[in-house]
């Protein structure tokens, strides 16, 4: 959520930044300022009346004063109710606005995404390469048919060496983050509406989440839980660096494209998430650290990938800047995101009321940052396709072999 004072004081700057990702017809900052003007007027009037009432709190009032205080009390109650309604309307309108983008973020959508780094090279095959669905099926390590029969389309079952490979990826990530001094969190998978609001998924992305009859949602990413870890707290020591494992659940509304069959897009997948709470002055230093961590993890799997800075319209509404780490999927002839590194600045912290004591001793909002470290559902296909052999077997990256206990996947 944006700071209404920043909107008031820097209206044109804020407007220019928001127009990178919004249509001008949908942006009306003047109405927000008018609502805030009304809020301030009501607040001032209510505070004056309360001060007047307090003058008589230590004396014994006469009948005339009692009648006057009663009338004042009624007026205060009416003003407080009007103020509550105005504040709710203002919060609702502010919550609907996206974050202000960083200065170097380009306007527009995917067409303006910018490749900033490419690591490794696309593999050239001297045999007819298979796609990951063919490989996984032939090696009997993923069961798509029974997964769909069990839970519907968009689900699959890991089997045998496939299950071991999946869990080995998670072990590889966990060891990496622990060595870097991050605190390990295993959070709940169900969250309240308040938690989904704090993370920025509500109100806009309600339909992308799975909801229970108890009005709890299944987490779409561990970012949702980690962002709520210190809600309504004042933090004494920053930065605080966490990583969490969770299965993630997404409705992925809309039709699946033919080329996204298999594991490239699904309703459930495994992911390790990194999360930072930091002082504003250290925000972009944290961002660079998270990008570096995500890139090192993919590089350690001997996979060809690229890092892409997203344009304003292609990034999450809650984020000021996002860099995606995208792995090459040969059969699709395209790159797919395996980590999204984002800086929310104080946008999420305002929603969750997460603060710290600044150098002047004042409570101020922290900055929050998150990054996949990493998601497995696209790494798995990339490993199968990029590390396949002519005989249909698949080599295990060296970084994973101590976890798998085998160097190659082959049909048993």
Residue, then its C-alpha position, 0 to 999 in steps of 0.5 A: x500500500x502506498x503512503x498517502x503523504x507521499x501521494x500528497x507531497x509528490x503527486x506528479x512523481x507518483x503519477x508518472x511512476x504509476x503510469x508505467x503500469x496503469x492506464x491514465x483513465x484508471x488513475x485518479x490521485x486527486x480523489x484520494x487526496x480529496x478523501x484524505x482532506x475529508x479524513x483530516x477535517x473530520x479528525x481535526x473536528x473530533x479531536x477538538x471536541x474530545x479536547x473540549x470534553x476532557x476539560x471537564x473530566x476533572x471537575x464536577x459539571x452542573x446540569x447545563x454542562x452535563x447536557x452540553x457534554x452529552x451533546x458533544x459525546x453524540x457528535x463525537x460518536x457520529x464523527x468517529x463513525x464518519x471517520x471510520x467509513x472515510x478511512x475504510x474507503x481511503x484504505x480500499x482505494x490505496x490498496x487497489x493501487x500498485x507499487x511505485x516502480x524503481x526509476x530504471x524499470x521500463x514502462x509497458x508489458x512483456x515486450x519491454x522486458x530486458x535481458x541483463x545476463x545470459x549464463x551458459x550456452x544452449x545445448x546442441x544435440x547430435x541425436x534426436x532429443x526428447x522433451x521432458x514428458x517423453x523422458x519422464x514417462x519412458x524412465x517411469x519417474x513421473x506419472x501424469x496419468x494417475x496424477x490427473x486421475x487422482x486430482x484432475x489436470x495440472x497435477x502429477x506424481x513423482x515416482x522412484x528416482x523422480x521423487x528422489x531427484x525432486x527431493x534432492x533439489x530441495x536439499x541442495x537449496x536448503x543446504x545453500x541457504x543455511x550456509x549463507x546464514x538464513x533462518x529456516x522456516x516451515x510455515x503453515x500452508x493455510x492463511x487468513x484473508x488478512x495474511x493474503x492482504x498483507x502479501x498483496x494478493x488481495x483484493x486483486x488476485x483472489x480468484x488465483x487462490x484456492x479457498x477453503x470453506x473456513x475462508x482460509x486460502x492455500x498459500x500460492x508461495x511461501x512469500x505469503x507466509x514469510x511476509x506475515x511472520x512479523x506482522x504488527x511488530x517493531x523489529x529491533x535487529x535488521x536485516x532479518x533473512x529467512x528461507x522457507x519450504x512449502x508446497x505451493x498451490x495456484x488455480x492458474x485461471x485460464x487455459x493451458x497452452x499446448x506447449x506448457x504440458x507436463x510440469x511447466x505449469x501446474x496447480x501444485x509445486x514445491x518451492x524454497x523462498x528467500x525473504x528479507x526484512x531490511x532497513x530502507x537504506x539497505x534495500x537494494x543491497x539486499x536485492x542484489x544479494x537475492x539475485x546473486x543467490x538465485x543465479x548461483x543456484x541455477x548455475x550450480x545445476x549446469x543449466x543454461x539460463x538468462x536473467x531478465x528485468x521485468x517491465x512495469x506491467x509484467x511485474x507483480x503489482x506489489x513490487x517496485x522492481x523484479x528480475x526473473x531467472x529463466x531457465x532454457x527448456x529446449x523442447x519449447x524453444x523458450x525460457x521459463x521463470x524458476x525464480x522471481x526476485x522482487x523488492x516491495x520497498x515498504x508496500x507490504x510492510x505498510x499493509x502488515x504494519x511491520x516497523x523498525x526504530x530508525x536512527x532518530x528513534x522513530x518507528x518507520x516501515x521496513x522494506x521487504x524483499x523476496x526471491x524463489x530459491x528455487x521453484x522445482x517444477x520447471x527446473x526438473x524438466x530443464x534438467x531432464x532435457x538439458x542433461x539427457x543422453x542419446x540412450x534416453x538416460x539423464x545425467x544428474x548434475x554433480x551438485x545433486x549427486x550426494x543427495x540422490x546417491x546415483x549419477x544417472x537416471x535410467x529405466x529399471 
